[in-house]
Amino acid sequence: MKALALFSGGLDSLISMKLLKDQGIEVIALHFNIGFGGNYDKREYLLNATQQIGVELLICDIRQQFFDNVLFTPKYGYGKYFNPCIDCHANMFIQAFHKLVELKADFVISGEVLGQRPKSQRREALDQVKKLIREAGKSEKFQYLLAQDSQDTTKPQTLDELILRPMCAKLLEPSFMEKNHWIDREKLLDISGRGRNRQLQMAQDFGWKYYEKPGGGCLLTNTSVALKLKDLSTHRKMILEDTAMIKVGRYMILPNNARCVIARNEEENKKLDSSNPLMDTIKLMDCIGPIGLVEKQATREDKILAARLTLCYGKTNENQNYRVLVGDEEFNLTPYDKQKAQDFLLLK
């Protein structure tokens, strides 16, 4: 038996994988990168965390698929911010089933805990996730996994029956795997609610060094990112490359309605110094300072202002002229007043 585990990096996912591995199930941890998991590279942590329980890690980049199919058109709407949690959970399961076909695995597991998250882990939310997966399961690609008539009990009737949530399995209807004794239900758990004491004690008992502390890590639940996403998607049609600039930097709305983003440190410089076909890069030629971005369709006045704003956050003197490259055009400009620059910030 081979199981694919949704692995965000959290403790619940790690415990779920260990519970299955202890039953002799081969487990592969799937980490789906949707582009909003955080502002730092988790690869080293993910490897360390999975190695301590002896499971393989597979990192899957689904940023474009998530951006195109989920982010702006969730069937079950958003949470408090710009977080389409229910559709996102269902999408990860569906992507995991695509991997299941590819890797010839048998079922999918998740570290979800009933009642732990108010938007996505209520019973009603789990049922909504089930509906989306069941609909996706009608695809020809998955038919070999499913029974073709109601009398066949050797295979599940619907795709969602091949999902196991080990952390709270005893509080849910038995899965196909439990009914068919692939898994011993008695060795699964009955955890519910937002408390994590039980999980933390288990991690201590297992002697684990690598596990994330409780707390959401999705940037779509971040107020700043959510407000920028809402503003930019209302302003114009977004593309995937835009996601880099709504996660970092000073986000500004200029007088003629152009959007501008200016890095706040060297790390953000690296993140903004990437190709975006809708944005011109602003580079300071004569001084040390941030990288900026301004929309290619901005007026000349807004582009000049964006360049001056970028200058004001660099190591510059107030009345001195500096060369600034905006896209392919060079300007000779003085820095904008840093105090007045605050007026253009979306988030003041």
N, C-alpha and C positions, 0 to 999 in steps of 0.2 A: 504494500500500500504506500502511495505517495500523496502527500498533502502540500498544497501551496498556501502559505500564510501571508495575509496582508500585514506588512510590518512598517509602521510609521516610524518606529524607533522607541516606542513606549514600553513601559514595564508590563502592561497587560498582554501585549503581543508576545513578549518574551516568555512570560509564564505559560501562555497558551501553547506556544511551540514546544516548550519543555514537557508539558502534560502529554502531548501527542508523541513526542520522541520517546518518552518513558514507556509508552505502550507499543514501541517497536515500529512506529510509523516513520517513514522517511519524510523529512520536512524541508522545504525550500522556502526561504524568506523572500517575499517580493516587496521591494520598496518602490512605490510609484512616485516619480517626481512630477508634480503638477505645476511646478513653478512658484508655488506660494508656501512651501514648507518651512521657510526661514531664510535668513540673510547670511547664513554661513554654510560651508560645505560639511555635510554630515557623513561623508563616505568613511572616514577613519573610525568614527564612533560606531557606525552601523556594522562595520567589519568586526570590530572588537566585541560588540554586544552579541553578535550571532556566533562568533567563534567560541565564546565562553559556554554556549550550550551545544556546540558542535553541529550547526546547521549551515547549509550553503546560503549565500546571499546573492540575490539577483536584483540589480537596480534597473528600472525600466523608465525611460523618458517618455512621458505621455503629455508633455506640456502643450503641444499643438492640438492634440485630440481633445484635451480638457478645455482649452481656450475656445476651440471651434464648436464643440458640442454640448458643453455643460455650463460654462461660466456665465454666459449672458442669457441663457434660455432654460433655466431649471424648471422642471414641471411642478416641483413642490416649493418653489420660491426660495427666499433667503432667510437667514436668521436675523439677528439684531444688526448685523453689519452687511457685508457683501458676500456672505458665506452661504453657498448653496449646499448645505451639509448633506441633506438626504440624497439629492441627485449625485453628489460627489461620492458618497459611500456606495451607492448602487453602481456608479460608473467604475469604481475600483474593483468591485466584485466582478463586473462584466469583463473588464480588462484581464482580471485574474483567470476567468474561464477561457478567454482566448489563449492565455499562456498554458492553461491546463491541457488544451487540445494539442498545443505545440510540444509540450514536455511530456505528454502521455501520463499525466497525473490523474488522481482519482477524485479528489474533492478539495474544497477551499475552506480555510479557517480564518477567523478574525478574533482579535482581542477585545471586542466590544463587551461592555458591561451594562446590563439592563439598568436604566435610570441614571447612568453616570453623567451623560450630557443631555441637557434639557431639550435641545433641538433634534438631535439625531439618534438618541438611544432610548427613547420612550418606546413602549410596545407599539403604539400607533406608527411611530417613525419606522420601526423595524418592518411593520406590515407594508408601509409605503415603499421601502427599499425592495421588499419581496416582490411587489407588483412590477416594479421596473425591471428586475432581473427576470421575472417570469416572462415578461413581454420580449426581452432580448433573447430568451431561451427558445423562442419560436424560429430563430434563424436555422437554416439548413445545416450550418456548421456544427450545431450542438445536438442534432437529432440522434446521432449514434449513442449519445450518453443517456437518452431518455427512452422510456417504454413507449411502444407504438400503439398499444391498446390498454384499456383500463384493467385487464386481467393479468397483465405481466407485472409480477412483483419483484423481478430480478433487477429492474432498473427503476429509477425515480420517474414520476409522472411529469415533474417540472424541474427546471434547472435550480431553483432556489432550495430544493431539498438536499442539494449537495453542498450546503453551507453549514458549518459547525462553529458555534461560539462557545469554546470550552470554559470561559470564565463564568458564564451564567447558564450553561446548558441545562442544568437541573431545574431551572425556572421556566424553561421553554419547552415546547412540544419536541419530542425526540426527533432527531434528524434521520435521514435515510441510513446514514452510517451507523447510528446507534441501533435502529430497528433491526438492521441486518448483522449486528454484532461485529462490524469492522472495528468499532470503538466500544470500550467498556464505559458505559454511562456513569457507573459508580465512581470512576476515577476522575470525573470532571467536577466542576465547581458550581456553587450556587450564590455567587457574589452579586450584589445589587447596590445601587446608590452611589453617592459621590465620595464616600470615605475610601481611603487607600491603605489603612493600617494593615489589613490582612495581606495585601499584595507586598507592602514594604517588608513585612515580617518574613514572607516567603523568600524575597530576594536576599534578605540577610541569612536565612537558613541555607539557601543554595550557595552562599558565599560569593555572590555576584559583585563584581566591581563596576561593571558598565551597565547602567540603565538610566533613562531620563527621569528626572523628578516630575511629579504630577504637574499638569498644567498644559493648556492648549498651545500648540506651536504653529498653527496655521495663520499666515499673515492676512488672510481674508477676514479674520476676526479682529484685526488691528484697526482701530478707529482711523488712523492716518491713511493707511492703504485703502480702506473702504471709501473714504471721502474722495481721495484722488481718483480711484477707479470710477466712482459715480460721476465726478466732474468730467473726466476725459471721455468717458463713453457717451456722455450727453453732448459734449462739445463736437465730437466727430467719431467716425467708425474706427475702433481700435484694431491694431494688429498685434501679433504675439510679441514683437520686439518692444512694444510700449510697456510691457510688464516690468522691464528692468528699471524704467525711470519712475514708476509709481511706487516702487519699493524703497527707494533711497532719495536723498537730496532735498533741497529746498524747491518746492513746487510753486510756481508763480503764474498768475494771470495778468497779462500785460494790457495796456490801455486799448489797443486795437484788437483784443480778444485772442491773441496768440498765447500758447502755453510754453513755459520755459522751466527747465529744471537745472539746478546748480548743485554740484557736489559739495559735501561738507567736510570731507577728509580724503586722505590718499586712497583708502579702501573704496570709497564711493567713486573716486575718479576712475578706478579700474573697472567698476561695474557700469559706469556711464560711457566709457570709451569703447563702445561697440557699435556696429552698424545698425542704423535704424533708417529705413528708406523714407520715412516721413519727417525726420528731424535733421537739422544741421548741427554739427558739433562746433562748439565755441572753444577755441584754444588760445591761451595767453602766450604771446611770443616773447615778451621782454621781461617777464617776471614769474615768480612761483605762485601758483594759485590753483583754483578749482577748474574742472572741466564743466562746461555748460551745454545744454541742448535747447534749441529753439525750433519751432516748426518751420519747415521749408516754405510753407505757404504764408508765413507771417509777412506783414508789411515791412518795408525797409525801416520805418521808424521803430517798430517793435524789435527788429533784429539788432539795430544799433543800441536800443535800450537794454536788450538782453546781454549784449557784449559789455556794456558799462556796468551792469549789475554783477556780471561774473568778475569783472575787474575789482569791484569794491570789496569782494570777499578774498582777494589775493593780497600778496605783500606789496602794496602800492602806496604811493603818496597822492594825496587828494587832488592836487592841481597839475599833476604831471601827465603827459601823454604817453600811451603805450600802444603797441601794435597788437591787434586782436584779429584772429582768423575766425570768420563765421562761414562755415562751409568752405567754399573756394574763394571767398571775397575777404580782402584784408582791409581793416579799418585802423585809424589812428585816433584813439579816444582817451578821455579822462574817466576815472572811476566815478560811479554814481555815489551819492551820499548813502552810507550804509544804514543810517537811521531811517531815512525815507524809503529805503528799499523794502522795509518791513510792510509797507502798504500793499505790495503786490503779492504777498504770501497768501496762499489759500488757507493755510493753517497758521494763525497768528498766535 
